[in-house]
Amino acid sequence: MLGRSAWKVANVIKYVARADKKNGLEDLKKAREYIDMLIEDKEKCTKIMKHQNMSFLTRLREILTVKRW
């Protein structure tokens, strides 16, 4: 985990850990916002990876089916 994802996870931990001592429900809602951001990031990444894999596989298929003279 790198960069912004690590920062988001750290914020989730922070808000959940302090919820009982500080802002209660407000902190849990903030933690949920960061979790939602992590989910969105993961969905975007998965979509991009599927597209790249399909592009790679399509190109590979084209290369392998080229007729050799």
KAJOFEN-V647452 format. One record per residue. RES is the residue in one small letter. PSI is psi in whole degrees, 0 to 359 (999 if undefined). D_FIRST is the distance of its C-alpha to the first C-alpha in whole Angstrom. Layout:
BEGIN
res->RES psi->PSI d_first->D_FIRST
res->RES psi->PSI d_first->D_FIRST
END
This chain:
BEGIN
res->m psi->132 d_first->0
res->l psi->159 d_first->4
res->g psi->238 d_first->7
res->r psi->326 d_first->9
res->s psi->316 d_first->6
res->a psi->321 d_first->6
res->w psi->319 d_first->9
res->k psi->317 d_first->10
res->v psi->318 d_first->9
res->a psi->321 d_first->11
res->n psi->322 d_first->14
res->v psi->311 d_first->14
res->i psi->315 d_first->15
res->k psi->309 d_first->17
res->y psi->323 d_first->19
res->v psi->318 d_first->20
res->a psi->325 d_first->21
res->r psi->357 d_first->23
res->a psi->316 d_first->25
res->d psi->333 d_first->28
res->k psi->338 d_first->28
res->k psi->272 d_first->28
res->n psi->8 d_first->28
res->g psi->240 d_first->28
res->l psi->322 d_first->28
res->e psi->317 d_first->26
res->d psi->321 d_first->23
res->l psi->324 d_first->23
res->k psi->322 d_first->23
res->k psi->318 d_first->21
res->a psi->318 d_first->18
res->r psi->322 d_first->19
res->e psi->317 d_first->19
res->y psi->323 d_first->15
res->i psi->317 d_first->14
res->d psi->321 d_first->16
res->m psi->318 d_first->14
res->l psi->320 d_first->11
res->i psi->315 d_first->14
res->e psi->316 d_first->15
res->d psi->316 d_first->12
res->k psi->319 d_first->11
res->e psi->317 d_first->15
res->k psi->315 d_first->15
res->c psi->316 d_first->13
res->t psi->318 d_first->15
res->k psi->316 d_first->18
res->i psi->316 d_first->17
res->m psi->320 d_first->16
res->k psi->317 d_first->20
res->h psi->315 d_first->22
res->q psi->319 d_first->21
res->n psi->319 d_first->21
res->m psi->319 d_first->25
res->s psi->317 d_first->26
res->f psi->313 d_first->25
res->l psi->322 d_first->27
res->t psi->314 d_first->30
res->r psi->318 d_first->30
res->l psi->317 d_first->30
res->r psi->318 d_first->33
res->e psi->317 d_first->35
res->i psi->318 d_first->35
res->l psi->338 d_first->36
res->t psi->4 d_first->39
res->v psi->131 d_first->40
res->k psi->134 d_first->44
res->r psi->131 d_first->45
res->w psi->999 d_first->48
END
